Amino acid sequence: MALFFNPIDDALVLTGLPADAIARYFTVFDERCRVTSDLPAPQVRHLDLGIMIVRLENYIGGLTNAIESELAYCLREPIGHYDATLKLWKEQNTAQIVDFNNNSHIIIYKEGKQAIELAQPEYIKAFDENTNTYYYTYQCLSDEPISSKAIAKMGHILVRQLYEIVRDRRQNALLAHAAAIGVNGKGALLCARGGHGKSTLALSALIDGFQYVSDDYIVLARDGEHKNLCAYPIYSCATLTKEMLERLKGLRTEFLFDNWNKTKDVFNLSAHHSAFVPKLPIKVAIYPNIANVVEPSIERTDSNKAMTHFIHSILAQMQDKKHLQSMTKLMIELLKGLDFYQINLSNNLIANVKALKSFMEGV
């Protein structure tokens, strides 16, 4: 057994622990799921990400509504095959179930792969490769009852956990911070960091009758048959400022909760599920540019700007320093071969969508 400090993770790393000792951790986690649950039975759903099925096993009563509303389009009854399990439970203090020995952050490796991460008192996350089970517990969700602020602090619910599952379980797939919409089965990937208009453009397109995948987070992968780049949906929600919601005339939403920093609110989009598509082939990548011009325009552009925004946005959202090189390489590989365009956005949302539709019909 070996111990050393890893400055990248700011954690004490433990390697060489016997397999049966690591297995005992998972037994403890399973027991804590049952003991701490405030549900008569766990909430079990299958989440269909297009490229894989994740079995959600939730033991936190305060998360049930958020899971059902935010993930509504992709949730299924738990029938048949699934590729991985994600178990969620709550703890008042992670040190109560694990002896940290005065260390606040420990990572345990098994055969060169991270198996357990213990960050006292905030969270525990772990992966049991023998059962393909991921474990997560949140100290911030231990309050009774769980506040909407605590849920809102998670952002899009489970986004980092699902990112890690896709990263670990599918070699050439990515959970990306991007938007995807389409016309007649031809999809556009909207690549930009937050605040550059991709959500507003995607939701305006949804109102106008475009095919819709998401305004914020998608799964990207090459399909098995033709190796075409495709986008798959995850969420049935959008985060919007009150001002933007008022401008998006025709968007049918249900208020879910305030965003934790009060800049945006979270809304359910289930009323628009008829426009959602389970898989959309991506034909072009488009960089939204808030130009405040009189008339919107679309022009060919160098891929560097859109790619830079695409990569930086994902890395900033997921905080995945450990896999920086491999994930950057994957992002570049996935978008290779796409034509890149820039849409110069006006203040007129209808005009922007009209220009986008005209362009997409000619792709």
PyMOL commands that set and color helices and strands:
alter all, ss='L'
color gray80, all
select helices_A, chain A and resi 19-36+61-70+72-74+94-96+139-141+148-152+159-169+198-207+242-247+270-275+303-318+321-335+349-361
alter helices_A, ss='H'
color red, helices_A
select strands_A, chain A and resi 2-6+11-15+43-48+53-58+75-76+84-90+105-110+113-119+123-128+133-138+173-177+179-183+186-190+211-214+217-222+229-232+237-240+254-258+265-268+280-293+297-300+339-346
alter strands_A, ss='S'
color yellow, strands_A
deselect
rebuild
show_as cartoon
